[in-house]
Amino acid sequence: MFQFDSEAGLVQDREDLIQVLTMRFGEIASGVIEEIYKINDLNTIERLILVAANAPSLKIFLEELEAGEGSFRMVGERFNPLDDEMEGGVDDGKKRQ
């Protein structure tokens, strides 16, 4: 029974990841969805959900997807979801450099 619960959780997390990507970036290529469904590690899927929610572009998400199971950190402005919106904009009243 535990195996079934684990597999059901993995399927649900994959679907959640696809939903986050779709909400953030629009239609997702079928090849990306296929790559997501090849992932069988729950920790990797959960990390990718966080990446999808915080990456400012689909390109950065795809780089993380390619990084595979060995990657585990999300640091720096690379994961600022507002980065594209703030590029060249105003930050705390001062122009970004």
A tleap script that builds the chain and sets N, CA, C and O, in Angstrom:
source leaprc.protein.ff14SB
mol = sequence {
  NMET PHE GLN PHE ASP SER GLU ALA GLY LEU
  VAL GLN ASP ARG GLU ASP LEU ILE GLN VAL
  LEU THR MET ARG PHE GLY GLU ILE ALA SER
  GLY VAL ILE GLU GLU ILE TYR LYS ILE ASN
  ASP LEU ASN THR ILE GLU ARG LEU ILE LEU
  VAL ALA ALA ASN ALA PRO SER LEU LYS ILE
  PHE LEU GLU GLU LEU GLU ALA GLY GLU GLY
  SER PHE ARG MET VAL GLY GLU ARG PHE ASN
  PRO LEU ASP ASP GLU MET GLU GLY GLY VAL
  ASP ASP GLY LYS LYS ARG CGLN
}
set mol.1.N position { 0.824 -1.194 0.000 }
set mol.1.CA position { 0.000 0.000 0.000 }
set mol.1.C position { 0.861 1.247 0.000 }
set mol.1.O position { 0.513 2.229 -0.656 }
set mol.2.N position { 1.972 1.238 0.714 }
set mol.2.CA position { 2.846 2.404 0.754 }
set mol.2.C position { 3.365 2.742 -0.641 }
set mol.2.O position { 3.454 3.915 -1.002 }
set mol.3.N position { 3.709 1.724 -1.424 }
set mol.3.CA position { 4.193 1.936 -2.789 }
set mol.3.C position { 3.143 2.675 -3.609 }
set mol.3.O position { 3.479 3.592 -4.359 }
set mol.4.N position { 1.883 2.290 -3.477 }
set mol.4.CA position { 0.800 2.935 -4.213 }
set mol.4.C position { 0.667 4.390 -3.801 }
set mol.4.O position { 0.529 5.265 -4.656 }
set mol.5.N position { 0.707 4.662 -2.492 }
set mol.5.CA position { 0.594 6.043 -2.001 }
set mol.5.C position { 1.749 6.890 -2.509 }
set mol.5.O position { 1.554 8.043 -2.895 }
set mol.6.N position { 2.937 6.330 -2.510 }
set mol.6.CA position { 4.120 7.046 -2.984 }
set mol.6.C position { 3.996 7.361 -4.471 }
set mol.6.O position { 4.285 8.480 -4.895 }
set mol.7.N position { 3.573 6.393 -5.251 }
set mol.7.CA position { 3.406 6.593 -6.697 }
set mol.7.C position { 2.307 7.608 -6.982 }
set mol.7.O position { 2.448 8.441 -7.878 }
set mol.8.N position { 1.216 7.544 -6.230 }
set mol.8.CA position { 0.130 8.510 -6.410 }
set mol.8.C position { 0.611 9.923 -6.081 }
set mol.8.O position { 0.243 10.878 -6.765 }
set mol.9.N position { 1.421 10.057 -5.048 }
set mol.9.CA position { 1.983 11.362 -4.692 }
set mol.9.C position { 2.910 11.886 -5.764 }
set mol.9.O position { 2.917 13.084 -6.049 }
set mol.10.N position { 3.690 11.008 -6.359 }
set mol.10.CA position { 4.605 11.382 -7.432 }
set mol.10.C position { 3.829 11.861 -8.662 }
set mol.10.O position { 4.188 12.866 -9.276 }
set mol.11.N position { 2.780 11.147 -9.011 }
set mol.11.CA position { 1.943 11.545 -10.150 }
set mol.11.C position { 1.312 12.911 -9.877 }
set mol.11.O position { 1.290 13.771 -10.758 }
set mol.12.N position { 0.805 13.113 -8.668 }
set mol.12.CA position { 0.182 14.387 -8.332 }
set mol.12.C position { 1.196 15.530 -8.371 }
set mol.12.O position { 0.888 16.613 -8.868 }
set mol.13.N position { 2.394 15.298 -7.854 }
set mol.13.CA position { 3.424 16.331 -7.888 }
set mol.13.C position { 3.848 16.657 -9.316 }
set mol.13.O position { 4.108 17.820 -9.626 }
set mol.14.N position { 3.922 15.675 -10.175 }
set mol.14.CA position { 4.229 15.941 -11.585 }
set mol.14.C position { 3.158 16.837 -12.198 }
set mol.14.O position { 3.465 17.802 -12.899 }
set mol.15.N position { 1.899 16.506 -11.926 }
set mol.15.CA position { 0.796 17.320 -12.445 }
set mol.15.C position { 0.843 18.740 -11.873 }
set mol.15.O position { 0.592 19.709 -12.589 }
set mol.16.N position { 1.164 18.859 -10.591 }
set mol.16.CA position { 1.303 20.182 -9.976 }
set mol.16.C position { 2.402 20.985 -10.654 }
set mol.16.O position { 2.231 22.175 -10.919 }
set mol.17.N position { 3.526 20.340 -10.936 }
set mol.17.CA position { 4.638 21.004 -11.607 }
set mol.17.C position { 4.208 21.513 -12.980 }
set mol.17.O position { 4.493 22.655 -13.341 }
set mol.18.N position { 3.538 20.685 -13.727 }
set mol.18.CA position { 3.067 21.080 -15.064 }
set mol.18.C position { 2.090 22.246 -14.959 }
set mol.18.O position { 2.119 23.156 -15.787 }
set mol.19.N position { 1.225 22.226 -13.947 }
set mol.19.CA position { 0.271 23.322 -13.753 }
set mol.19.C position { 0.979 24.636 -13.426 }
set mol.19.O position { 0.627 25.683 -13.968 }
set mol.20.N position { 1.967 24.581 -12.546 }
set mol.20.CA position { 2.713 25.797 -12.195 }
set mol.20.C position { 3.400 26.349 -13.440 }
set mol.20.O position { 3.353 27.553 -13.694 }
set mol.21.N position { 4.032 25.481 -14.211 }
set mol.21.CA position { 4.699 25.918 -15.441 }
set mol.21.C position { 3.713 26.555 -16.419 }
set mol.21.O position { 4.006 27.588 -17.021 }
set mol.22.N position { 2.561 25.940 -16.572 }
set mol.22.CA position { 1.543 26.463 -17.481 }
set mol.22.C position { 1.019 27.820 -17.014 }
set mol.22.O position { 0.838 28.731 -17.822 }
set mol.23.N position { 0.780 27.951 -15.732 }
set mol.23.CA position { 0.304 29.236 -15.196 }
set mol.23.C position { 1.345 30.326 -15.372 }
set mol.23.O position { 1.000 31.465 -15.686 }
set mol.24.N position { 2.613 29.996 -15.176 }
set mol.24.CA position { 3.682 31.001 -15.250 }
set mol.24.C position { 4.111 31.331 -16.669 }
set mol.24.O position { 4.361 32.493 -16.992 }
set mol.25.N position { 4.200 30.296 -17.532 }
set mol.25.CA position { 4.852 30.484 -18.823 }
set mol.25.C position { 3.982 30.154 -20.034 }
set mol.25.O position { 4.456 30.238 -21.167 }
set mol.26.N position { 2.727 29.783 -19.819 }
set mol.26.CA position { 1.854 29.440 -20.940 }
set mol.26.C position { 2.003 27.982 -21.334 }
set mol.26.O position { 2.432 27.147 -20.538 }
set mol.27.N position { 1.646 27.693 -22.566 }
set mol.27.CA position { 1.681 26.313 -23.048 }
set mol.27.C position { 3.108 25.752 -22.983 }
set mol.27.O position { 4.071 26.411 -23.377 }
set mol.28.N position { 3.212 24.544 -22.486 }
set mol.28.CA position { 4.502 23.872 -22.317 }
set mol.28.C position { 4.648 22.802 -23.397 }
set mol.28.O position { 3.717 22.040 -23.659 }
set mol.29.N position { 5.812 22.754 -24.014 }
set mol.29.CA position { 6.071 21.778 -25.083 }
set mol.29.C position { 5.916 20.349 -24.563 }
set mol.29.O position { 6.237 20.051 -23.412 }
set mol.30.N position { 5.422 19.486 -25.425 }
set mol.30.CA position { 5.197 18.092 -25.024 }
set mol.30.C position { 6.498 17.408 -24.612 }
set mol.30.O position { 6.481 16.534 -23.745 }
set mol.31.N position { 7.622 17.786 -25.212 }
set mol.31.CA position { 8.907 17.204 -24.833 }
set mol.31.C position { 9.276 17.497 -23.393 }
set mol.31.O position { 9.863 16.656 -22.712 }
set mol.32.N position { 8.932 18.696 -22.926 }
set mol.32.CA position { 9.199 19.070 -21.530 }
set mol.32.C position { 8.333 18.226 -20.605 }
set mol.32.O position { 8.801 17.739 -19.576 }
set mol.33.N position { 7.080 18.060 -20.975 }
set mol.33.CA position { 6.166 17.246 -20.162 }
set mol.33.C position { 6.652 15.799 -20.108 }
set mol.33.O position { 6.579 15.157 -19.059 }
set mol.34.N position { 7.142 15.291 -21.217 }
set mol.34.CA position { 7.681 13.927 -21.239 }
set mol.34.C position { 8.882 13.804 -20.303 }
set mol.34.O position { 9.018 12.807 -19.594 }
set mol.35.N position { 9.753 14.816 -20.299 }
set mol.35.CA position { 10.918 14.800 -19.410 }
set mol.35.C position { 10.483 14.819 -17.947 }
set mol.35.O position { 11.077 14.137 -17.111 }
set mol.36.N position { 9.463 15.588 -17.643 }
set mol.36.CA position { 8.939 15.636 -16.268 }
set mol.36.C position { 8.424 14.262 -15.856 }
set mol.36.O position { 8.653 13.823 -14.730 }
set mol.37.N position { 7.733 13.589 -16.760 }
set mol.37.CA position { 7.182 12.271 -16.432 }
set mol.37.C position { 8.238 11.178 -16.347 }
set mol.37.O position { 7.943 10.081 -15.872 }
set mol.38.N position { 9.454 11.446 -16.792 }
set mol.38.CA position { 10.545 10.482 -16.642 }
set mol.38.C position { 11.164 10.542 -15.242 }
set mol.38.O position { 11.878 9.626 -14.835 }
set mol.39.N position { 10.888 11.616 -14.516 }
set mol.39.CA position { 11.485 11.790 -13.188 }
set mol.39.C position { 10.732 10.933 -12.179 }
set mol.39.O position { 9.509 11.022 -12.061 }
set mol.40.N position { 11.473 10.106 -11.456 }
set mol.40.CA position { 10.869 9.211 -10.477 }
set mol.40.C position { 11.287 9.514 -9.045 }
set mol.40.O position { 10.990 8.745 -8.130 }
set mol.41.N position { 11.971 10.623 -8.853 }
set mol.41.CA position { 12.429 11.001 -7.522 }
set mol.41.C position { 11.562 12.136 -6.997 }
set mol.41.O position { 11.515 13.216 -7.584 }
set mol.42.N position { 10.877 11.884 -5.890 }
set mol.42.CA position { 9.960 12.864 -5.320 }
set mol.42.C position { 10.674 14.164 -4.930 }
set mol.42.O position { 10.133 15.251 -5.135 }
set mol.43.N position { 11.871 14.057 -4.377 }
set mol.43.CA position { 12.616 15.264 -3.990 }
set mol.43.C position { 12.948 16.135 -5.196 }
set mol.43.O position { 12.895 17.362 -5.111 }
set mol.44.N position { 13.286 15.514 -6.300 }
set mol.44.CA position { 13.595 16.269 -7.517 }
set mol.44.C position { 12.359 16.990 -8.032 }
set mol.44.O position { 12.437 18.159 -8.410 }
set mol.45.N position { 11.232 16.312 -8.052 }
set mol.45.CA position { 9.981 16.942 -8.499 }
set mol.45.C position { 9.625 18.118 -7.595 }
set mol.45.O position { 9.243 19.183 -8.081 }
set mol.46.N position { 9.748 17.929 -6.284 }
set mol.46.CA position { 9.420 19.003 -5.352 }
set mol.46.C position { 10.355 20.199 -5.534 }
set mol.46.O position { 9.917 21.346 -5.446 }
set mol.47.N position { 11.642 19.939 -5.789 }
set mol.47.CA position { 12.584 21.031 -6.042 }
set mol.47.C position { 12.201 21.758 -7.322 }
set mol.47.O position { 12.263 22.986 -7.378 }
set mol.48.N position { 11.804 21.017 -8.350 }
set mol.48.CA position { 11.428 21.642 -9.609 }
set mol.48.C position { 10.147 22.461 -9.498 }
set mol.48.O position { 9.973 23.434 -10.232 }
set mol.49.N position { 9.251 22.084 -8.595 }
set mol.49.CA position { 8.060 22.900 -8.340 }
set mol.49.C position { 8.496 24.264 -7.798 }
set mol.49.O position { 7.985 25.298 -8.226 }
set mol.50.N position { 9.434 24.260 -6.864 }
set mol.50.CA position { 9.956 25.523 -6.323 }
set mol.50.C position { 10.676 26.334 -7.399 }
set mol.50.O position { 10.535 27.555 -7.461 }
set mol.51.N position { 11.441 25.656 -8.237 }
set mol.51.CA position { 12.131 26.339 -9.329 }
set mol.51.C position { 11.102 26.965 -10.270 }
set mol.51.O position { 11.243 28.124 -10.660 }
set mol.52.N position { 10.075 26.209 -10.635 }
set mol.52.CA position { 9.046 26.713 -11.550 }
set mol.52.C position { 8.336 27.935 -10.970 }
set mol.52.O position { 7.968 28.851 -11.706 }
set mol.53.N position { 8.148 27.948 -9.671 }
set mol.53.CA position { 7.470 29.068 -9.021 }
set mol.53.C position { 8.365 30.293 -8.902 }
set mol.53.O position { 7.858 31.408 -8.775 }
set mol.54.N position { 9.672 30.119 -8.939 }
set mol.54.CA position { 10.591 31.230 -8.683 }
set mol.54.C position { 11.464 31.640 -9.856 }
set mol.54.O position { 12.007 32.745 -9.845 }
set mol.55.N position { 11.617 30.814 -10.848 }
set mol.55.CA position { 12.461 31.164 -11.994 }
set mol.55.C position { 11.779 32.264 -12.810 }
set mol.55.O position { 10.585 32.173 -13.095 }
set mol.56.N position { 12.529 33.301 -13.184 }
set mol.56.CA position { 11.915 34.395 -13.944 }
set mol.56.C position { 11.626 34.043 -15.398 }
set mol.56.O position { 10.909 34.777 -16.077 }
set mol.57.N position { 12.179 32.922 -15.889 }
set mol.57.CA position { 11.928 32.552 -17.283 }
set mol.57.C position { 11.873 31.031 -17.425 }
set mol.57.O position { 12.407 30.286 -16.604 }
set mol.58.N position { 11.217 30.606 -18.481 }
set mol.58.CA position { 11.153 29.176 -18.771 }
set mol.58.C position { 12.546 28.638 -19.073 }
set mol.58.O position { 12.847 27.488 -18.756 }
set mol.59.N position { 13.385 29.448 -19.674 }
set mol.59.CA position { 14.755 29.034 -19.996 }
set mol.59.C position { 15.503 28.589 -18.735 }
set mol.59.O position { 16.179 27.561 -18.744 }
set mol.60.N position { 15.384 29.353 -17.670 }
set mol.60.CA position { 16.066 28.996 -16.422 }
set mol.60.C position { 15.476 27.708 -15.857 }
set mol.60.O position { 16.213 26.859 -15.355 }
set mol.61.N position { 14.156 27.554 -15.933 }
set mol.61.CA position { 13.563 26.303 -15.473 }
set mol.61.C position { 14.121 25.126 -16.265 }
set mol.61.O position { 14.473 24.100 -15.683 }
set mol.62.N position { 14.205 25.264 -17.581 }
set mol.62.CA position { 14.690 24.170 -18.426 }
set mol.62.C position { 16.138 23.816 -18.099 }
set mol.62.O position { 16.514 22.645 -18.154 }
set mol.63.N position { 16.950 24.813 -17.762 }
set mol.63.CA position { 18.327 24.534 -17.343 }
set mol.63.C position { 18.341 23.692 -16.071 }
set mol.63.O position { 19.147 22.771 -15.938 }
set mol.64.N position { 17.456 24.009 -15.150 }
set mol.64.CA position { 17.361 23.243 -13.903 }
set mol.64.C position { 16.809 21.842 -14.155 }
set mol.64.O position { 17.228 20.882 -13.508 }
set mol.65.N position { 15.884 21.726 -15.079 }
set mol.65.CA position { 15.344 20.411 -15.427 }
set mol.65.C position { 16.458 19.519 -15.976 }
set mol.65.O position { 16.525 18.331 -15.660 }
set mol.66.N position { 17.323 20.095 -16.792 }
set mol.66.CA position { 18.451 19.344 -17.350 }
set mol.66.C position { 19.483 18.983 -16.285 }
set mol.66.O position { 20.208 18.000 -16.439 }
set mol.67.N position { 19.559 19.766 -15.207 }
set mol.67.CA position { 20.546 19.515 -14.151 }
set mol.67.C position { 20.295 18.172 -13.471 }
set mol.67.O position { 21.228 17.565 -12.945 }
set mol.68.N position { 19.058 17.706 -13.475 }
set mol.68.CA position { 18.748 16.389 -12.935 }
set mol.68.C position { 18.704 16.331 -11.419 }
set mol.68.O position { 18.536 17.345 -10.741 }
set mol.69.N position { 18.858 15.124 -10.909 }
set mol.69.CA position { 18.702 14.863 -9.484 }
set mol.69.C position { 19.850 15.399 -8.640 }
set mol.69.O position { 19.680 15.577 -7.434 }
set mol.70.N position { 20.998 15.658 -9.224 }
set mol.70.CA position { 22.151 16.113 -8.457 }
set mol.70.C position { 22.047 17.547 -7.976 }
set mol.70.O position { 22.732 17.933 -7.029 }
set mol.71.N position { 21.205 18.336 -8.609 }
set mol.71.CA position { 21.077 19.742 -8.245 }
set mol.71.C position { 20.123 19.876 -7.062 }
set mol.71.O position { 19.098 19.196 -7.002 }
set mol.72.N position { 20.468 20.759 -6.118 }
set mol.72.CA position { 19.591 20.875 -4.950 }
set mol.72.C position { 19.486 22.286 -4.402 }
set mol.72.O position { 18.768 22.497 -3.425 }
set mol.73.N position { 20.162 23.252 -4.979 }
set mol.73.CA position { 20.122 24.608 -4.441 }
set mol.73.C position { 19.533 25.576 -5.447 }
set mol.73.O position { 19.704 25.435 -6.658 }
set mol.74.N position { 18.835 26.562 -4.907 }
set mol.74.CA position { 18.327 27.665 -5.708 }
set mol.74.C position { 18.800 28.936 -5.022 }
set mol.74.O position { 18.258 29.318 -3.985 }
set mol.75.N position { 19.801 29.594 -5.585 }
set mol.75.CA position { 20.340 30.779 -4.931 }
set mol.75.C position { 20.496 31.923 -5.920 }
set mol.75.O position { 20.617 31.715 -7.127 }
set mol.76.N position { 20.489 33.140 -5.377 }
set mol.76.CA position { 20.788 34.328 -6.148 }
set mol.76.C position { 19.625 34.865 -6.949 }
set mol.76.O position { 18.510 34.346 -6.906 }
set mol.77.N position { 19.919 35.913 -7.674 }
set mol.77.CA position { 18.913 36.597 -8.485 }
set mol.77.C position { 18.386 35.721 -9.614 }
set mol.77.O position { 17.345 36.020 -10.199 }
set mol.78.N position { 19.092 34.652 -9.918 }
set mol.78.CA position { 18.647 33.726 -10.960 }
set mol.78.C position { 17.246 33.202 -10.659 }
set mol.78.O position { 16.514 32.825 -11.574 }
set mol.79.N position { 16.874 33.177 -9.386 }
set mol.79.CA position { 15.568 32.654 -8.990 }
set mol.79.C position { 14.657 33.734 -8.419 }
set mol.79.O position { 13.811 33.447 -7.573 }
set mol.80.N position { 14.821 34.949 -8.866 }
set mol.80.CA position { 13.938 36.033 -8.481 }
set mol.80.C position { 12.813 36.084 -9.507 }
set mol.80.O position { 13.051 36.477 -10.649 }
set mol.81.N position { 11.585 35.696 -9.132 }
set mol.81.CA position { 10.498 35.642 -10.118 }
set mol.81.C position { 10.134 37.015 -10.672 }
set mol.81.O position { 9.453 37.098 -11.694 }
set mol.82.N position { 10.568 38.087 -10.027 }
set mol.82.CA position { 10.270 39.433 -10.505 }
set mol.82.C position { 11.411 40.021 -11.318 }
set mol.82.O position { 11.326 41.173 -11.744 }
set mol.83.N position { 12.465 39.268 -11.542 }
set mol.83.CA position { 13.659 39.787 -12.199 }
set mol.83.C position { 13.353 40.391 -13.560 }
set mol.83.O position { 13.819 41.493 -13.850 }
set mol.84.N position { 12.586 39.711 -14.404 }
set mol.84.CA position { 12.262 40.243 -15.724 }
set mol.84.C position { 11.475 41.540 -15.632 }
set mol.84.O position { 11.688 42.455 -16.427 }
set mol.85.N position { 10.565 41.624 -14.666 }
set mol.85.CA position { 9.751 42.815 -14.513 }
set mol.85.C position { 10.566 43.995 -14.003 }
set mol.85.O position { 10.269 45.146 -14.323 }
set mol.86.N position { 11.595 43.708 -13.209 }
set mol.86.CA position { 12.386 44.768 -12.608 }
set mol.86.C position { 13.585 45.162 -13.466 }
set mol.86.O position { 14.220 46.182 -13.200 }
set mol.87.N position { 13.901 44.381 -14.479 }
set mol.87.CA position { 15.053 44.647 -15.337 }
set mol.87.C position { 14.935 46.051 -15.915 }
set mol.87.O position { 13.994 46.364 -16.645 }
set mol.88.N position { 15.894 46.878 -15.579 }
set mol.88.CA position { 15.893 48.247 -16.077 }
set mol.88.C position { 14.867 49.125 -15.396 }
set mol.88.O position { 14.676 50.275 -15.794 }
set mol.89.N position { 14.208 48.609 -14.384 }
set mol.89.CA position { 13.168 49.364 -13.690 }
set mol.89.C position { 13.701 50.036 -12.445 }
set mol.89.O position { 14.905 50.245 -12.297 }
set mol.90.N position { 12.806 50.365 -11.572 }
set mol.90.CA position { 13.165 51.056 -10.345 }
set mol.90.C position { 13.113 50.069 -9.198 }
set mol.90.O position { 12.168 49.288 -9.086 }
set mol.91.N position { 14.127 50.103 -8.345 }
set mol.91.CA position { 14.214 49.218 -7.197 }
set mol.91.C position { 14.480 50.080 -5.965 }
set mol.91.O position { 15.561 50.658 -5.844 }
set mol.92.N position { 13.527 50.177 -5.057 }
set mol.92.CA position { 13.632 51.006 -3.875 }
set mol.92.C position { 13.975 52.464 -4.231 }
set mol.92.O position { 14.758 53.112 -3.537 }
set mol.93.N position { 13.391 52.953 -5.294 }
set mol.93.CA position { 13.585 54.338 -5.668 }
set mol.93.C position { 14.870 54.610 -6.413 }
set mol.93.O position { 15.123 55.751 -6.799 }
set mol.94.N position { 15.695 53.589 -6.628 }
set mol.94.CA position { 16.957 53.781 -7.333 }
set mol.94.C position { 16.960 52.915 -8.592 }
set mol.94.O position { 16.487 51.779 -8.579 }
set mol.95.N position { 17.479 53.450 -9.636 }
set mol.95.CA position { 17.571 52.687 -10.881 }
set mol.95.C position { 18.570 51.543 -10.703 }
set mol.95.O position { 19.655 51.745 -10.157 }
set mol.96.N position { 18.207 50.340 -11.165 }
set mol.96.CA position { 19.103 49.178 -11.077 }
set mol.96.C position { 20.267 49.380 -12.022 }
set mol.96.O position { 20.133 49.960 -13.099 }
set mol.97.N position { 21.387 48.896 -11.596 }
set mol.97.CA position { 22.574 49.002 -12.449 }
set mol.97.C position { 22.948 47.669 -12.998 }
set mol.97.O position { 23.924 47.559 -13.740 }
savepdb mol mol.pdb
quit
